[in-house]
Amino acid sequence: MTVSRMSSVIFTVLFSLSPVCAFSPGLSRASHTTAFRTSRLTSSSEDFDDMAHDGRRSFFVKASATVASIAGLANIGFPESANAFGNKIKKINSDLASYGLPIIEKVPDGYSPLLELFGKGKNRSPLLVEFVHPADWIVTLPSNDINGEDGTIQAGEYAKGDTATLFVNEDLGSVDISTQNKAFFEKCIVKAISQRGDSIYQDFKVKKVVQGTGNYLKGQQYAIIDFTYTLITGAGFEVDRKGVASVTSEGNAVQLVWAASTSIRYKKTEVQLRTITDSFRVYADGIDFSARRIVYAEDGL
């Protein structure tokens, strides 16, 4: 990784730990972030230059260490090299083939494929989740401990407010996506974006609903929804956002990936967001994931 790329990654991670992480409902401050405190330094004029130099050097040393630790503790994945990408797509297609599922024929230039099992923990029903995302986006995955699984699958360029997030709604059960109206999809997406609290958004509107026309597994149904809303940040600022969601129903739940950015950036990001949602696939019915789930000591194994 180049020096400039490393600097960008450090900035992105540190920025994501700031109030801007309101863009990222999939991240839990309690489990996935480290609190940073800053203090104002006072100094005589003759000491200022030395202190500034030492402060900058100390900052970058600590920042590098922080990024390394966060990557391990928060299940953060950094962009891969060309060789790593080739190995990754081979591994993903091998896994898909082992389940008898369609392989990924082509990944768009500038994108990276993702295939993850959501629900490795005992408290969730397992789902195989697939989508592509911009190759320079950072991926976060659920955390697992003795209590089960927490968090979700998410990719994003957090410093700019661009994110794609998986949400699973088990309360709705299994539904026929093709027969649902706009109100149903509004309910699904509102619940997804409000995972950090009901007060973080306002003026939510579903702009368009169309049935997906992708190369889906036989019997699967997806709906593509355009939406807008206003984000209320922790500091009280209002940020207009636009997004696209892909909604489906596998097993006994409704699943969706919603991808959004600020309204100002939407002209630049719309193609990316639609590429992500168009590539979204979920697999659950008739597949045995027991070999990939976490075995707990209390189960006697």
BAZAKE-833699 format. One line per 8 residues: number of its first residue (from 0); for each residue x, y, z negated of N, C-alpha, C, O. Coordinates in steps of 0.2 Angstrom, whole numbers, always signed. Example, Ala and Ser with C-alpha at 12.3 -4.5 7.8 and 13.67 -1.06 7.14 Angstrom:
residues 2
0 = +66,-28,-39,+62,-22,-39,+66,-16,-39,+71,-17,-42 ~ +64,-11,-35,+68,-5,-36,+64,+0,-39,+67,+6,-40 $
***
This chain:
residues 301
0 = +4,-6,+0,+0,+0,+0,+4,+6,+0,+9,+7,-4 ~ +3,+11,+4,+7,+17,+5,+6,+21,-1,+1,+21,-5 ~ +11,+26,-2,+11,+31,-8,+4,+35,-7,+1,+36,-12 ~ +3,+37,-1,-3,+41,-1,-9,+37,-2,-14,+40,-5 ~ -10,+31,+0,-15,+27,-1,-16,+25,-9,-22,+26,-12 ~ -10,+24,-12,-10,+23,-19,-13,+29,-23,-17,+29,-28 ~ -11,+35,-21,-13,+41,-24,-21,+42,-23,-24,+44,-28 ~ -23,+40,-17,-30,+41,-16,-34,+36,-20,-39,+38,-23 $
8 = -31,+30,-21,-35,+25,-26,-35,+27,-33,-40,+27,-36 ~ -29,+30,-35,-29,+32,-42,-34,+38,-43,-38,+38,-48 ~ -34,+43,-38,-39,+48,-39,-46,+45,-39,-50,+48,-43 ~ -48,+41,-35,-54,+38,-34,-56,+35,-41,-62,+36,-43 ~ -52,+31,-44,-54,+27,-50,-55,+32,-56,-60,+32,-59 ~ -50,+37,-56,-50,+42,-61,-57,+46,-61,-60,+48,-65 ~ -58,+48,-54,-64,+52,-53,-70,+48,-55,-75,+51,-57 ~ -70,+42,-53,-76,+38,-55,-78,+37,-62,-83,+36,-64 $
16 = -73,+39,-66,-74,+38,-73,-76,+45,-76,-78,+45,-82 ~ -77,+50,-72,-79,+56,-74,-87,+56,-73,-90,+51,-72 ~ -90,+62,-74,-98,+62,-74,-100,+60,-67,-106,+59,-66 ~ -96,+60,-62,-98,+58,-55,-100,+51,-55,-104,+49,-50 ~ -99,+47,-60,-101,+40,-60,-108,+40,-61,-111,+34,-61 ~ -112,+45,-61,-119,+45,-61,-121,+43,-54,-127,+40,-54 ~ -117,+43,-49,-118,+41,-42,-118,+33,-43,-121,+30,-38 ~ -116,+30,-48,-114,+23,-48,-118,+19,-53,-115,+18,-59 $
24 = -125,+18,-52,-128,+14,-57,-126,+7,-59,-128,+5,-64 ~ -122,+4,-55,-120,-2,-56,-114,-3,-61,-113,-8,-64 ~ -111,+3,-63,-106,+3,-67,-108,+5,-74,-112,+9,-75 ~ -106,+1,-79,-108,+2,-86,-102,+5,-90,-97,+3,-90 ~ -103,+11,-92,-98,+15,-96,-95,+11,-102,-89,+11,-103 ~ -100,+7,-105,-98,+4,-111,-93,-2,-109,-88,-3,-113 ~ -94,-5,-104,-89,-11,-102,-84,-10,-97,-79,-14,-97 ~ -85,-5,-92,-81,-5,-87,-77,+2,-86,-74,+3,-81 $
32 = -77,+6,-91,-73,+12,-90,-69,+14,-96,-71,+11,-102 ~ -65,+18,-96,-61,+20,-101,-62,+28,-102,-62,+31,-97 ~ -63,+30,-108,-64,+37,-109,-57,+41,-109,-52,+39,-112 ~ -58,+46,-105,-52,+51,-104,-53,+57,-108,-59,+60,-107 ~ -49,+60,-112,-50,+66,-115,-44,+71,-113,-38,+69,-113 ~ -46,+77,-112,-41,+82,-111,-41,+87,-116,-46,+88,-119 ~ -35,+90,-117,-35,+95,-122,-31,+101,-119,-27,+100,-114 ~ -32,+107,-121,-29,+113,-119,-22,+114,-122,-22,+114,-128 $
40 = -17,+115,-118,-10,+116,-121,-9,+124,-122,-10,+127,-117 ~ -6,+126,-127,-4,+133,-128,+4,+133,-129,+6,+128,-132 ~ +7,+137,-126,+14,+137,-126,+17,+144,-125,+14,+148,-122 ~ +23,+145,-127,+27,+151,-125,+29,+151,-118,+29,+146,-115 ~ +30,+157,-115,+31,+157,-108,+37,+153,-106,+37,+150,-100 ~ +42,+153,-110,+49,+150,-108,+48,+142,-108,+52,+139,-105 ~ +43,+140,-112,+43,+132,-112,+38,+130,-107,+37,+124,-106 ~ +34,+134,-104,+28,+132,-100,+30,+127,-94,+27,+122,-93 $
48 = +36,+129,-90,+38,+125,-84,+40,+118,-86,+38,+114,-83 ~ +44,+118,-92,+46,+111,-94,+40,+107,-96,+39,+101,-94 ~ +35,+110,-100,+29,+106,-102,+25,+104,-96,+22,+99,-96 ~ +24,+109,-91,+20,+107,-85,+23,+101,-81,+20,+96,-79 ~ +30,+101,-80,+34,+96,-77,+33,+89,-81,+31,+84,-78 ~ +34,+89,-87,+33,+83,-91,+26,+81,-91,+24,+75,-91 ~ +21,+86,-91,+14,+84,-91,+12,+80,-85,+8,+75,-85 ~ +14,+83,-79,+13,+80,-73,+16,+73,-72,+12,+68,-70 $
56 = +22,+72,-74,+25,+65,-74,+22,+60,-79,+20,+55,-77 ~ +20,+63,-85,+16,+58,-90,+9,+56,-87,+7,+51,-88 ~ +6,+61,-83,-1,+60,-81,+0,+54,-76,-4,+49,-76 ~ +4,+54,-71,+5,+49,-66,+7,+43,-68,+5,+37,-66 ~ +11,+43,-73,+13,+36,-76,+7,+33,-80,+6,+27,-79 ~ +4,+37,-83,-2,+34,-87,-8,+32,-82,-11,+27,-83 ~ -8,+36,-77,-14,+35,-72,-12,+28,-68,-17,+24,-67 ~ -6,+27,-67,-4,+21,-63,-6,+15,-68,-9,+10,-66 $
64 = -4,+15,-74,-5,+10,-79,-13,+9,-80,-15,+3,-81 ~ -16,+15,-80,-24,+14,-81,-27,+11,-75,-31,+6,-76 ~ -25,+12,-69,-28,+9,-63,-27,+2,-63,-31,-2,-62 ~ -21,+0,-65,-19,-8,-66,-23,-11,-71,-26,-17,-69 ~ -24,-8,-76,-28,-11,-82,-36,-11,-80,-39,-16,-81 ~ -38,-6,-77,-45,-6,-75,-46,-11,-70,-52,-14,-70 ~ -42,-12,-65,-43,-17,-60,-44,-24,-63,-48,-28,-60 ~ -40,-25,-68,-41,-32,-71,-47,-32,-75,-51,-37,-75 $
72 = -49,-27,-79,-54,-27,-84,-61,-26,-81,-66,-29,-84 ~ -61,-22,-76,-68,-21,-73,-69,-24,-67,-74,-23,-63 ~ -66,-29,-65,-67,-33,-59,-67,-29,-53,-71,-30,-49 ~ -62,-24,-53,-62,-20,-47,-57,-23,-42,-52,-25,-43 ~ -59,-23,-35,-55,-26,-30,-53,-20,-25,-57,-16,-23 ~ -47,-20,-24,-44,-15,-20,-44,-17,-12,-44,-23,-11 ~ -43,-12,-8,-43,-14,+0,-37,-19,+1,-32,-18,-2 ~ -39,-24,+6,-34,-29,+7,-30,-27,+13,-32,-23,+17 $
80 = -24,-30,+14,-20,-30,+20,-23,-34,+26,-28,-37,+25 ~ -20,-33,+32,-22,-36,+37,-22,-44,+36,-27,-48,+38 ~ -16,-46,+34,-16,-54,+32,-21,-56,+27,-24,-61,+28 ~ -22,-52,+22,-27,-54,+17,-34,-54,+20,-38,-58,+18 ~ -35,-49,+25,-42,-49,+28,-43,-55,+32,-48,-58,+31 ~ -38,-58,+36,-39,-64,+39,-40,-70,+35,-44,-74,+37 ~ -36,-70,+30,-37,-76,+25,-44,-75,+22,-48,-80,+20 ~ -46,-69,+20,-53,-68,+17,-59,-70,+22,-63,-74,+19 $
88 = -59,-69,+28,-64,-70,+32,-64,-78,+33,-70,-81,+34 ~ -58,-81,+34,-58,-88,+34,-61,-92,+28,-65,-97,+29 ~ -59,-89,+22,-62,-92,+16,-70,-91,+16,-73,-96,+14 ~ -72,-85,+17,-79,-84,+17,-83,-88,+22,-88,-91,+20 ~ -80,-89,+28,-84,-93,+33,-84,-101,+31,-88,-105,+32 ~ -78,-103,+28,-78,-110,+25,-83,-111,+20,-86,-116,+20 ~ -84,-106,+15,-89,-107,+10,-96,-107,+13,-100,-111,+11 ~ -97,-102,+18,-104,-102,+21,-105,-109,+24,-111,-112,+24 $
96 = -100,-112,+28,-101,-118,+32,-102,-124,+27,-106,-128,+28 ~ -99,-123,+21,-100,-129,+16,-107,-129,+13,-109,-134,+11 ~ -110,-124,+13,-117,-123,+11,-122,-124,+17,-128,-124,+16 ~ -120,-125,+23,-124,-126,+29,-127,-119,+31,-132,-119,+34 ~ -124,-114,+30,-126,-107,+31,-123,-104,+37,-117,-106,+39 ~ -126,-99,+41,-122,-96,+47,-116,-93,+45,-116,-89,+39 ~ -111,-94,+49,-104,-90,+47,-105,-83,+50,-109,-81,+54 ~ -100,-79,+48,-100,-72,+50,-96,-72,+57,-90,-74,+57 $
104 = -99,-71,+62,-96,-71,+69,-91,-65,+70,-86,-66,+73 ~ -93,-59,+68,-89,-54,+69,-90,-48,+64,-95,-47,+61 ~ -84,-46,+61,-84,-40,+56,-83,-34,+60,-78,-33,+64 ~ -87,-29,+60,-85,-22,+63,-79,-20,+61,-76,-20,+56 ~ -75,-16,+66,-69,-13,+65,-70,-8,+59,-74,-4,+59 ~ -65,-8,+54,-65,-4,+49,-69,-6,+43,-70,-3,+38 ~ -72,-12,+43,-76,-15,+38,-73,-21,+35,-68,-25,+38 ~ -75,-23,+29,-72,-29,+26,-78,-33,+23,-83,-31,+21 $
112 = -78,-40,+24,-84,-44,+22,-84,-46,+15,-78,-46,+12 ~ -90,-47,+12,-90,-48,+5,-95,-54,+4,-100,-54,+7 ~ -93,-59,+1,-97,-65,-1,-96,-67,-8,-91,-69,-10 ~ -101,-66,-12,-100,-67,-20,-106,-70,-22,-112,-70,-20 ~ -105,-74,-27,-111,-78,-31,-113,-73,-37,-109,-72,-41 ~ -119,-71,-36,-122,-67,-42,-126,-72,-46,-130,-76,-43 ~ -125,-72,-52,-128,-76,-57,-124,-82,-58,-126,-88,-59 ~ -117,-81,-60,-113,-87,-62,-115,-88,-69,-113,-94,-72 $
120 = -117,-83,-73,-119,-84,-80,-125,-87,-81,-129,-88,-77 ~ -126,-90,-87,-132,-94,-89,-138,-90,-89,-144,-93,-89 ~ -138,-83,-90,-144,-79,-91,-147,-77,-84,-152,-73,-84 ~ -144,-79,-78,-147,-77,-72,-147,-83,-67,-144,-88,-68 ~ -152,-82,-62,-153,-87,-57,-148,-85,-52,-147,-80,-50 ~ -144,-90,-49,-139,-89,-44,-141,-87,-37,-146,-90,-35 ~ -137,-83,-34,-139,-80,-28,-132,-79,-24,-127,-77,-27 ~ -132,-82,-18,-126,-80,-14,-127,-74,-10,-132,-74,-6 $
128 = -123,-69,-11,-124,-62,-8,-119,-61,-3,-113,-62,-4 ~ -121,-58,+3,-116,-57,+8,-118,-50,+11,-124,-48,+12 ~ -113,-46,+12,-113,-40,+16,-106,-37,+18,-101,-40,+15 ~ -106,-33,+23,-99,-30,+24,-100,-23,+22,-105,-20,+21 ~ -94,-20,+20,-93,-13,+18,-87,-10,+21,-82,-13,+23 ~ -86,-3,+21,-80,+0,+23,-74,-3,+20,-74,-4,+14 ~ -69,-4,+24,-63,-8,+21,-59,-4,+15,-56,-7,+11 ~ -60,+3,+15,-57,+6,+10,-61,+8,+4,-59,+11,-1 $
136 = -67,+5,+4,-71,+6,-2,-69,+1,-8,-66,-5,-6 ~ -70,+3,-14,-68,-1,-20,-74,-6,-22,-80,-3,-22 ~ -73,-12,-23,-78,-17,-25,-78,-18,-32,-73,-19,-35 ~ -84,-18,-36,-84,-20,-43,-89,-26,-43,-94,-27,-39 ~ -88,-31,-47,-92,-37,-48,-94,-38,-55,-92,-34,-60 ~ -99,-42,-56,-102,-43,-63,-97,-46,-68,-92,-49,-66 ~ -98,-44,-74,-93,-47,-79,-97,-53,-83,-103,-53,-83 ~ -93,-57,-85,-96,-63,-88,-92,-65,-95,-86,-64,-95 $
144 = -96,-66,-100,-93,-68,-107,-98,-74,-110,-102,-76,-106 ~ -97,-75,-116,-101,-80,-119,-108,-79,-119,-112,-83,-120 ~ -110,-73,-119,-117,-71,-119,-120,-71,-112,-126,-70,-112 ~ -116,-72,-107,-119,-72,-100,-116,-67,-96,-110,-65,-97 ~ -120,-65,-91,-117,-61,-85,-121,-54,-86,-126,-53,-88 ~ -117,-49,-85,-119,-42,-85,-116,-38,-79,-111,-39,-76 ~ -120,-33,-77,-118,-29,-71,-120,-32,-64,-124,-36,-64 ~ -118,-29,-59,-120,-31,-52,-114,-30,-47,-109,-29,-49 $
152 = -116,-32,-41,-111,-31,-36,-112,-25,-33,-117,-23,-31 ~ -106,-21,-32,-106,-14,-29,-100,-13,-25,-95,-15,-27 ~ -101,-9,-20,-95,-6,-17,-96,+1,-16,-101,+4,-15 ~ -90,+5,-16,-91,+12,-15,-85,+16,-14,-79,+14,-16 ~ -86,+22,-12,-81,+27,-12,-83,+32,-17,-86,+37,-15 ~ -82,+31,-23,-85,+34,-29,-84,+42,-29,-88,+45,-31 ~ -78,+44,-28,-76,+51,-28,-81,+55,-23,-82,+61,-25 ~ -83,+52,-18,-87,+56,-13,-95,+54,-14,-99,+57,-11 $
160 = -96,+50,-19,-103,+48,-20,-106,+43,-15,-113,+43,-15 ~ -102,+39,-12,-105,+34,-7,-105,+28,-10,-99,+25,-12 ~ -111,+24,-11,-111,+18,-14,-116,+13,-11,-121,+15,-8 ~ -115,+7,-12,-119,+1,-10,-120,-3,-16,-115,-6,-18 ~ -126,-5,-18,-127,-8,-24,-132,-14,-23,-138,-12,-20 ~ -131,-19,-26,-136,-25,-26,-141,-24,-32,-138,-22,-38 ~ -147,-25,-31,-152,-25,-37,-156,-31,-36,-159,-32,-31 ~ -157,-35,-41,-162,-41,-42,-168,-39,-46,-166,-38,-52 $
168 = -174,-40,-44,-180,-39,-48,-183,-45,-49,-187,-47,-44 ~ -182,-49,-54,-186,-55,-56,-193,-54,-58,-197,-59,-58 ~ -195,-48,-60,-202,-47,-62,-207,-48,-57,-213,-49,-58 ~ -205,-47,-51,-210,-47,-45,-211,-54,-42,-216,-55,-39 ~ -206,-59,-44,-207,-65,-42,-206,-66,-34,-203,-61,-31 ~ -208,-71,-31,-207,-72,-24,-213,-69,-20,-219,-70,-22 ~ -211,-65,-15,-216,-61,-11,-215,-62,-4,-209,-64,-2 ~ -220,-61,+0,-220,-61,+7,-218,-53,+9,-222,-49,+9 $
176 = -212,-52,+11,-209,-46,+13,-213,-42,+19,-214,-36,+19 ~ -215,-46,+23,-218,-44,+30,-225,-41,+28,-227,-37,+33 ~ -228,-42,+23,-235,-40,+21,-235,-34,+16,-240,-32,+15 ~ -229,-32,+14,-229,-27,+9,-229,-20,+12,-227,-18,+17 ~ -233,-15,+8,-234,-8,+10,-228,-4,+7,-224,-6,+4 ~ -228,+3,+9,-223,+8,+7,-223,+8,+0,-218,+9,-3 ~ -229,+8,-4,-229,+8,-11,-225,+3,-14,-221,+4,-20 ~ -225,-3,-12,-221,-9,-15,-214,-7,-14,-210,-8,-19 $
184 = -211,-5,-8,-204,-4,-7,-202,+2,-11,-196,+2,-14 ~ -206,+7,-12,-205,+13,-16,-204,+11,-24,-199,+13,-27 ~ -208,+6,-26,-207,+4,-33,-201,+0,-34,-197,+0,-39 ~ -199,-4,-29,-193,-8,-29,-187,-4,-29,-182,-5,-33 ~ -186,+1,-25,-180,+5,-24,-180,+10,-30,-174,+11,-33 ~ -185,+13,-33,-185,+17,-38,-182,+13,-45,-178,+16,-48 ~ -185,+7,-45,-182,+3,-51,-175,+2,-50,-171,+2,-55 ~ -172,+1,-44,-165,+0,-43,-161,+6,-45,-156,+6,-48 $
192 = -163,+12,-42,-159,+18,-43,-160,+21,-50,-156,+25,-52 ~ -164,+18,-54,-165,+21,-61,-162,+17,-66,-165,+17,-72 ~ -158,+12,-65,-155,+8,-69,-151,+11,-75,-150,+8,-80 ~ -149,+17,-74,-145,+21,-79,-150,+25,-83,-148,+29,-87 ~ -157,+25,-82,-162,+28,-86,-167,+32,-81,-165,+34,-76 ~ -173,+32,-83,-178,+35,-79,-178,+42,-78,-181,+44,-73 ~ -173,+46,-81,-173,+53,-80,-168,+55,-75,-166,+61,-75 ~ -164,+50,-72,-159,+52,-68,-161,+54,-61,-156,+56,-57 $
200 = -167,+54,-59,-169,+55,-52,-176,+59,-52,-179,+59,-57 ~ -177,+62,-47,-184,+65,-46,-185,+66,-38,-180,+65,-34 ~ -191,+67,-36,-193,+68,-29,-191,+62,-25,-189,+64,-19 ~ -192,+56,-27,-191,+51,-23,-196,+50,-17,-202,+50,-19 ~ -194,+49,-11,-198,+48,-6,-196,+42,-1,-190,+42,+1 ~ -200,+38,+1,-199,+33,+6,-201,+36,+13,-206,+38,+14 ~ -196,+37,+17,-197,+40,+24,-199,+36,+29,-203,+38,+34 ~ -197,+29,+29,-198,+25,+34,-197,+18,+32,-193,+16,+28 $
208 = -201,+13,+35,-201,+6,+33,-201,+2,+40,-206,+3,+43 ~ -197,-2,+41,-197,-6,+47,-195,-13,+45,-191,-14,+41 ~ -197,-18,+49,-195,-25,+47,-188,-26,+51,-187,-24,+56 ~ -184,-30,+47,-177,-31,+50,-178,-35,+56,-182,-40,+56 ~ -173,-34,+60,-173,-38,+67,-166,-42,+67,-164,-43,+73 ~ -162,-43,+62,-156,-46,+62,-156,-53,+64,-162,-56,+64 ~ -150,-56,+64,-150,-63,+65,-150,-67,+59,-145,-69,+56 ~ -156,-67,+56,-157,-70,+49,-158,-77,+49,-160,-80,+55 $
216 = -157,-81,+44,-158,-88,+43,-166,-89,+44,-170,-85,+42 ~ -167,-94,+47,-174,-96,+49,-179,-95,+43,-177,-98,+38 ~ -184,-92,+43,-189,-91,+38,-188,-85,+33,-192,-83,+29 ~ -182,-82,+34,-180,-76,+30,-183,-70,+33,-184,-69,+39 ~ -185,-65,+28,-188,-59,+30,-185,-53,+27,-183,-54,+21 ~ -183,-48,+30,-180,-42,+27,-183,-36,+30,-186,-36,+35 ~ -184,-31,+25,-187,-24,+27,-181,-19,+26,-178,-19,+21 ~ -181,-14,+31,-176,-9,+31,-180,-2,+29,-184,+0,+33 $
224 = -178,+1,+24,-181,+7,+21,-177,+13,+21,-171,+12,+18 ~ -179,+18,+24,-175,+25,+23,-178,+29,+17,-185,+29,+17 ~ -174,+32,+13,-177,+35,+7,-173,+41,+6,-167,+42,+8 ~ -176,+46,+2,-172,+52,-1,-174,+52,-8,-179,+50,-10 ~ -170,+56,-12,-171,+57,-19,-166,+63,-21,-161,+64,-18 ~ -168,+65,-27,-163,+70,-30,-160,+67,-37,-164,+65,-41 ~ -154,+67,-37,-150,+64,-43,-149,+70,-48,-147,+75,-46 ~ -151,+68,-54,-150,+73,-60,-143,+70,-64,-144,+65,-67 $
232 = -138,+74,-63,-132,+72,-66,-132,+73,-74,-136,+76,-76 ~ -127,+70,-77,-127,+70,-84,-126,+77,-87,-128,+79,-92 ~ -123,+82,-82,-122,+89,-84,-128,+93,-82,-128,+99,-83 ~ -133,+90,-79,-139,+94,-78,-139,+96,-70,-144,+100,-69 ~ -134,+95,-66,-134,+97,-59,-139,+92,-55,-140,+87,-57 ~ -142,+95,-50,-146,+92,-45,-142,+90,-39,-140,+95,-36 ~ -142,+84,-37,-139,+82,-30,-144,+79,-26,-146,+73,-28 ~ -145,+82,-20,-149,+78,-15,-146,+72,-12,-140,+73,-10 $
240 = -149,+67,-12,-146,+61,-9,-151,+57,-4,-157,+58,-4 ~ -148,+54,+1,-151,+50,+6,-148,+43,+6,-142,+42,+5 ~ -153,+38,+8,-150,+32,+8,-155,+27,+12,-160,+29,+15 ~ -152,+21,+13,-155,+15,+17,-155,+9,+12,-150,+8,+9 ~ -160,+5,+12,-161,-1,+8,-163,-7,+12,-167,-6,+17 ~ -160,-12,+11,-163,-19,+14,-166,-23,+9,-162,-25,+4 ~ -172,-25,+9,-176,-28,+4,-178,-35,+7,-180,-36,+12 ~ -177,-40,+2,-179,-47,+4,-181,-51,-2,-181,-48,-7 $
248 = -184,-57,-1,-186,-61,-7,-184,-68,-6,-186,-71,-2 ~ -179,-70,-10,-177,-77,-10,-177,-80,-17,-177,-76,-22 ~ -179,-86,-18,-180,-89,-24,-186,-86,-28,-191,-85,-24 ~ -186,-85,-34,-191,-82,-38,-190,-74,-39,-191,-72,-45 ~ -188,-70,-35,-186,-63,-36,-186,-60,-29,-186,-62,-24 ~ -186,-53,-30,-185,-48,-25,-178,-46,-25,-176,-44,-31 ~ -174,-46,-20,-167,-43,-20,-166,-38,-15,-170,-38,-9 ~ -162,-33,-16,-161,-28,-11,-154,-25,-12,-151,-25,-18 $
256 = -151,-22,-7,-145,-18,-7,-147,-11,-5,-150,-10,+1 ~ -146,-6,-9,-147,+0,-7,-141,+4,-6,-136,+4,-11 ~ -140,+8,-1,-134,+12,+0,-135,+19,+1,-140,+21,+5 ~ -132,+23,-2,-134,+30,-2,-127,+35,-2,-122,+33,-5 ~ -128,+41,+0,-123,+46,-1,-127,+53,-2,-133,+53,-2 ~ -123,+58,-3,-126,+65,-4,-129,+67,+3,-127,+64,+8 ~ -134,+71,+3,-137,+73,+9,-132,+77,+14,-133,+76,+20 ~ -128,+80,+11,-123,+84,+14,-118,+79,+18,-116,+81,+24 $
264 = -117,+73,+16,-112,+69,+19,-116,+64,+23,-113,+60,+27 ~ -123,+64,+23,-126,+58,+26,-125,+58,+34,-125,+52,+37 ~ -124,+64,+37,-123,+63,+44,-116,+59,+46,-116,+56,+51 ~ -111,+60,+41,-105,+56,+42,-106,+49,+40,-103,+44,+43 ~ -110,+47,+35,-110,+41,+32,-116,+36,+34,-116,+30,+33 ~ -121,+39,+38,-127,+35,+40,-125,+29,+44,-128,+24,+42 ~ -121,+29,+48,-119,+23,+52,-116,+18,+47,-118,+12,+47 ~ -112,+20,+42,-109,+15,+37,-114,+12,+33,-115,+6,+32 $
272 = -119,+17,+31,-124,+14,+26,-129,+9,+30,-131,+4,+27 ~ -130,+10,+36,-135,+6,+40,-131,-1,+42,-134,-6,+42 ~ -124,+0,+43,-120,-6,+44,-120,-11,+38,-121,-17,+39 ~ -120,-8,+32,-120,-12,+26,-127,-15,+25,-127,-21,+24 ~ -132,-11,+25,-139,-14,+24,-141,-19,+30,-144,-24,+28 ~ -139,-18,+36,-141,-22,+41,-137,-29,+40,-139,-34,+42 ~ -131,-29,+37,-127,-35,+36,-129,-39,+30,-127,-45,+29 ~ -133,-36,+26,-135,-39,+19,-139,-46,+20,-144,-46,+24 $
280 = -137,-51,+17,-140,-57,+17,-140,-60,+10,-135,-59,+6 ~ -145,-64,+8,-145,-67,+1,-148,-74,+3,-152,-76,+7 ~ -144,-79,-1,-146,-86,+0,-147,-89,-7,-143,-88,-11 ~ -152,-93,-8,-154,-96,-14,-158,-103,-13,-156,-108,-16 ~ -163,-102,-9,-167,-108,-9,-164,-114,-6,-161,-114,-1 ~ -164,-120,-10,-162,-126,-8,-154,-127,-8,-152,-132,-5 ~ -151,-122,-11,-143,-123,-12,-141,-124,-19,-144,-121,-24 ~ -137,-129,-20,-134,-131,-26,-128,-127,-28,-123,-128,-25 $
288 = -128,-122,-33,-123,-118,-34,-119,-120,-41,-115,-117,-44 ~ -121,-126,-44,-119,-128,-50,-111,-129,-51,-109,-127,-56 ~ -108,-130,-45,-101,-131,-46,-97,-124,-47,-91,-124,-49 ~ -101,-119,-45,-97,-112,-45,-100,-108,-51,-98,-102,-52 ~ -104,-111,-55,-107,-107,-61,-102,-108,-67,-98,-113,-67 ~ -102,-104,-72,-98,-104,-78,-101,-110,-83,-107,-110,-84 ~ -96,-114,-85,-98,-119,-90,-96,-116,-97,-91,-114,-98 ~ -101,-116,-102,-100,-113,-108,-99,-119,-113,-101,-125,-113 $
296 = -94,-118,-118,-92,-122,-123,-98,-125,-127,-98,-131,-129 ~ -103,-121,-128,-109,-122,-132,-113,-128,-129,-117,-131,-132 ~ -112,-129,-122,-116,-134,-119,-113,-141,-120,-115,-146,-117 ~ -107,-141,-124,-104,-147,-125,-100,-150,-120,-98,-156,-120 ~ -97,-146,-115,-93,-148,-110,-86,-145,-111,-82,-146,-107 $
***
